[in-house]
Amino acid sequence: MLRGATGKYSGPGPPGVSHRSGKYRRDKGRAEKQTGKLRPGGVAPRLTLMGPSLAEMMSSMGVGILAFGSIIEAPGSELAAAASQWIKVETPFCVEFTRSSRTRDGAPTLVPVSEGGGHVPARVLVFNHSVTLADAREMLYRRETGRVDDPSASSRVGWIAELVGFAGTSTCLYTALPANIRPLSAERLAKLALHSALAPAGSARRDGISYLQQQKRHGIVTPLMSAYEGAVLARTAARDLDDAWERVRSGAVSV
């Protein structure tokens, strides 16, 4: 806070601000000394906090990755080893089960949406300063695709997006794959989930039913989620999602 109107700084102030002089810089000739009183025809003093620029402050922050969906529970060994800190956040955009994932045999997965959906709990994986933005892009690309044969591919893809200054990071990357389930309905999601559970993805618990269970464990709620789960249970005549997965894998349910 300011002591009287002297212009001297007496509080702890914003993080990163230098207090060596204990004073503020002001427009010359605009006001009476340091009393804050105006000369006739004068204007109010403009106070400028002395300290590092925004660019300097941001350069001291680490790079991060915003994790939502399966990456929270299964970031992969590379990301898990590189992250120095995990921060609980909420997605700054809405997400919904609107993408059928090829690597999960068509299972519905969460992706950012411009219409509908909801903000959900997420995590930011923060890296130390030895990890560059390019390093983080490559790690996120490898985690999402499983490909390690083309190191430069991550710089060419359009589905790795950036948030500047999010959750204390200089730049926070996230996966922004486009929606591809049309028409979108709870019944359509349930059908895709059951087919993926019967496919090879089901044996590795990478199917739609298992993915839906995973999101429930992390407190994820979207507008379609309850109806989607209800449709899965109705189609399998199951007590819960575990029972639904068992019934599909055992062949007790025709999908």
C-alpha positions as CSV (number, residue, x, y, z in Angstrom):
1,M,0.0,0.0,0.0
2,L,1.0,3.7,-0.3
3,R,2.0,5.6,2.9
4,G,-0.1,8.8,2.6
5,A,0.6,10.5,-0.7
6,T,4.3,10.5,-0.7
7,G,4.7,8.0,-3.5
8,K,6.8,5.7,-1.3
9,Y,6.0,2.0,-1.5
10,S,5.6,0.4,1.9
11,G,3.9,-3.0,1.1
12,P,5.4,-6.2,-0.2
13,G,3.9,-5.6,-3.6
14,P,3.4,-7.8,-6.6
15,P,5.8,-10.8,-7.0
16,G,8.9,-10.0,-8.9
17,V,8.7,-6.2,-8.5
18,S,12.0,-4.5,-7.5
19,H,11.8,-2.3,-4.4
20,R,15.4,-1.1,-4.4
21,S,14.5,2.6,-4.6
22,G,11.2,2.3,-2.8
23,K,9.7,4.9,-5.1
24,Y,7.7,5.2,-8.3
25,R,8.6,7.0,-11.5
26,R,6.2,9.8,-12.4
27,D,5.5,12.3,-15.2
28,K,7.7,15.4,-14.8
29,G,6.1,18.8,-14.3
30,R,2.6,17.3,-14.1
31,A,1.9,17.7,-10.4
32,E,3.1,19.4,-7.3
33,K,6.2,17.5,-5.9
34,Q,4.8,14.4,-4.2
35,T,1.7,15.7,-2.5
36,G,-0.7,14.7,-5.3
37,K,-2.1,18.2,-5.5
38,L,-2.7,19.7,-8.9
39,R,-1.3,22.9,-10.2
40,P,-3.9,25.1,-11.9
41,G,-4.6,23.4,-15.2
42,G,-2.5,20.4,-14.3
43,V,-3.3,16.8,-14.4
44,A,-3.2,14.0,-11.9
45,P,0.2,12.3,-11.5
46,R,0.6,9.0,-13.4
47,L,2.4,6.4,-11.3
48,T,4.4,3.7,-13.0
49,L,5.5,0.7,-11.0
50,M,9.2,0.1,-11.5
51,G,10.2,-3.5,-12.1
52,P,10.7,-6.2,-14.7
53,S,8.8,-6.1,-17.9
54,L,6.1,-8.7,-18.7
55,A,8.4,-10.4,-21.2
56,E,11.1,-10.6,-18.5
57,M,8.7,-12.0,-15.9
58,M,7.3,-14.6,-18.4
59,S,10.8,-15.7,-19.4
60,S,11.3,-16.8,-15.8
61,M,8.3,-19.2,-15.9
62,G,8.4,-22.8,-17.0
63,V,6.6,-24.4,-19.9
64,G,3.6,-26.6,-19.1
65,I,1.1,-29.0,-20.6
66,L,-2.6,-28.8,-19.7
67,A,-3.8,-32.4,-19.0
68,F,-7.5,-33.4,-19.2
69,G,-9.1,-36.6,-20.3
70,S,-6.9,-39.7,-20.1
71,I,-3.6,-37.8,-19.8
72,I,-4.3,-37.0,-16.1
73,E,-4.3,-40.7,-15.1
74,A,-1.9,-41.9,-17.8
75,P,0.5,-39.2,-18.9
76,G,3.1,-41.7,-20.0
77,S,6.6,-42.3,-18.5
78,E,8.2,-39.5,-20.5
79,L,5.9,-36.7,-19.3
80,A,5.6,-38.0,-15.8
81,A,9.4,-38.0,-15.4
82,A,9.8,-34.6,-16.9
83,A,7.1,-32.8,-14.9
84,S,8.4,-31.0,-11.8
85,Q,5.0,-29.9,-10.5
86,W,1.3,-30.7,-11.0
87,I,-1.2,-27.9,-10.5
88,K,-4.9,-28.5,-10.2
89,V,-6.9,-26.2,-12.5
90,E,-10.1,-26.1,-14.5
91,T,-10.1,-26.1,-18.3
92,P,-10.4,-22.6,-19.6
93,F,-12.5,-24.0,-22.5
94,C,-15.4,-26.4,-22.6
95,V,-14.9,-30.1,-23.5
96,E,-17.3,-32.9,-24.5
97,F,-17.3,-36.5,-25.7
98,T,-17.2,-35.5,-29.4
99,R,-14.3,-37.3,-30.9
100,S,-14.1,-41.0,-31.9
101,S,-10.4,-42.0,-31.3
102,R,-8.7,-44.1,-33.9
103,T,-6.1,-45.3,-31.3
104,R,-8.9,-46.5,-29.1
105,D,-10.8,-48.4,-31.8
106,G,-13.4,-45.6,-32.1
107,A,-14.1,-44.9,-28.4
108,P,-15.6,-41.5,-27.6
109,T,-13.0,-39.1,-26.0
110,L,-13.1,-35.6,-24.6
111,V,-11.9,-32.7,-26.8
112,P,-12.4,-28.9,-26.7
113,V,-15.7,-27.7,-28.2
114,S,-16.9,-24.2,-29.2
115,E,-20.5,-25.1,-28.5
116,G,-22.0,-27.1,-25.6
117,G,-19.7,-29.1,-23.3
118,G,-18.5,-28.0,-19.9
119,H,-15.4,-26.8,-18.0
120,V,-13.9,-29.7,-16.2
121,P,-11.2,-30.4,-13.6
122,A,-7.7,-30.7,-15.1
123,R,-4.0,-30.6,-14.2
124,V,-1.1,-28.5,-15.5
125,L,2.2,-30.4,-15.8
126,V,4.9,-27.8,-15.2
127,F,8.5,-28.5,-16.4
128,N,11.7,-27.1,-15.2
129,H,13.6,-24.6,-17.2
130,S,15.7,-27.2,-19.0
131,V,12.6,-28.2,-21.0
132,T,12.0,-25.9,-23.9
133,L,8.7,-25.2,-25.7
134,A,9.9,-27.4,-28.6
135,D,10.8,-30.2,-26.1
136,A,7.3,-30.1,-24.6
137,R,5.6,-30.2,-28.0
138,E,7.6,-33.2,-29.0
139,M,6.7,-35.0,-25.7
140,L,3.0,-34.2,-26.1
141,Y,3.1,-35.4,-29.7
142,R,4.8,-38.7,-28.8
143,R,2.3,-39.3,-25.9
144,E,-0.7,-38.7,-28.1
145,T,0.5,-40.6,-31.2
146,G,2.9,-43.2,-29.9
147,R,5.3,-42.2,-32.7
148,V,9.0,-41.6,-32.1
149,D,10.3,-41.9,-35.6
150,D,9.7,-38.3,-36.7
151,P,11.1,-35.8,-34.2
152,S,10.1,-32.8,-36.4
153,A,6.5,-33.9,-36.8
154,S,5.3,-32.1,-33.7
155,S,6.1,-28.7,-35.2
156,R,3.9,-29.4,-38.2
157,V,0.7,-30.6,-36.6
158,G,-2.1,-28.2,-36.0
159,W,-3.8,-29.9,-33.1
160,I,-1.2,-28.9,-30.4
161,A,-2.5,-25.5,-29.2
162,E,-1.1,-23.0,-26.8
163,L,-2.2,-20.9,-23.8
164,V,0.1,-18.0,-22.9
165,G,0.6,-17.4,-19.2
166,F,-1.9,-20.0,-18.0
167,A,-1.5,-21.2,-14.4
168,G,1.8,-19.5,-13.9
169,T,3.5,-21.0,-17.0
170,S,5.1,-19.0,-19.8
171,T,3.3,-21.2,-22.4
172,C,0.9,-24.1,-21.7
173,L,0.3,-26.6,-24.5
174,Y,-2.8,-28.8,-24.8
175,T,-4.3,-31.3,-27.2
176,A,-7.0,-29.7,-29.4
177,L,-8.1,-32.5,-31.7
178,P,-11.3,-31.7,-33.7
179,A,-14.7,-33.2,-33.0
180,N,-15.7,-35.9,-35.5
181,I,-18.8,-37.6,-34.0
182,R,-21.9,-36.5,-36.0
183,P,-24.7,-36.7,-35.2
184,L,-23.9,-36.3,-31.6
185,S,-26.2,-38.1,-29.1
186,A,-26.0,-40.3,-26.0
187,E,-27.1,-43.4,-28.1
188,R,-24.4,-42.8,-30.7
189,L,-21.7,-42.5,-27.9
190,A,-22.9,-45.7,-26.3
191,K,-22.7,-47.6,-29.6
192,L,-19.2,-46.4,-30.2
193,A,-18.1,-47.3,-26.6
194,L,-19.5,-50.8,-26.8
195,H,-17.9,-51.5,-30.2
196,S,-14.5,-50.3,-28.9
197,A,-14.9,-52.5,-25.7
198,L,-15.3,-55.6,-28.0
199,A,-12.3,-54.6,-30.1
200,P,-8.6,-55.0,-29.2
201,A,-8.8,-51.7,-27.3
202,G,-11.1,-53.4,-24.8
203,S,-8.5,-56.0,-23.7
204,A,-6.1,-53.1,-22.8
205,R,-8.9,-51.1,-21.1
206,R,-8.5,-48.4,-23.7
207,D,-12.1,-48.7,-24.8
208,G,-14.9,-46.2,-24.5
209,I,-16.5,-47.8,-21.4
210,S,-13.1,-47.8,-19.5
211,Y,-12.4,-44.2,-20.7
212,L,-15.8,-43.1,-19.3
213,Q,-15.1,-44.8,-16.0
214,Q,-11.7,-43.0,-15.9
215,Q,-13.3,-39.6,-16.3
216,K,-15.9,-40.3,-13.6
217,R,-13.0,-41.1,-11.2
218,H,-11.6,-37.6,-11.8
219,G,-14.8,-35.8,-11.2
220,I,-15.5,-35.0,-14.8
221,V,-19.0,-33.9,-15.6
222,T,-20.3,-32.8,-19.0
223,P,-23.8,-32.2,-20.3
224,L,-23.9,-35.4,-22.2
225,M,-22.1,-37.6,-19.7
226,S,-25.1,-38.8,-17.6
227,A,-27.2,-39.7,-20.6
228,Y,-24.2,-41.4,-22.2
229,E,-23.6,-43.6,-19.2
230,G,-27.3,-44.4,-19.0
231,A,-27.3,-45.5,-22.6
232,V,-24.4,-47.8,-22.0
233,L,-26.1,-49.4,-19.0
234,A,-29.4,-49.7,-20.9
235,R,-27.8,-51.4,-23.9
236,T,-25.9,-53.9,-21.8
237,A,-28.6,-54.4,-19.0
238,A,-25.7,-53.9,-16.6
239,R,-25.6,-52.7,-13.0
240,D,-22.7,-50.4,-13.5
241,L,-19.9,-49.6,-16.0
242,D,-17.6,-52.4,-14.7
243,D,-20.5,-54.9,-15.3
244,A,-21.1,-53.4,-18.7
245,W,-17.5,-53.9,-19.8
246,E,-17.5,-57.5,-18.5
247,R,-20.7,-58.3,-20.3
248,V,-19.4,-56.9,-23.6
249,R,-16.0,-58.7,-23.3
250,S,-17.7,-62.0,-22.4
251,G,-20.0,-61.9,-25.4
252,A,-23.1,-61.7,-23.2
253,V,-24.2,-58.6,-25.1
254,S,-24.6,-58.2,-28.8
255,V,-23.1,-55.0,-30.1
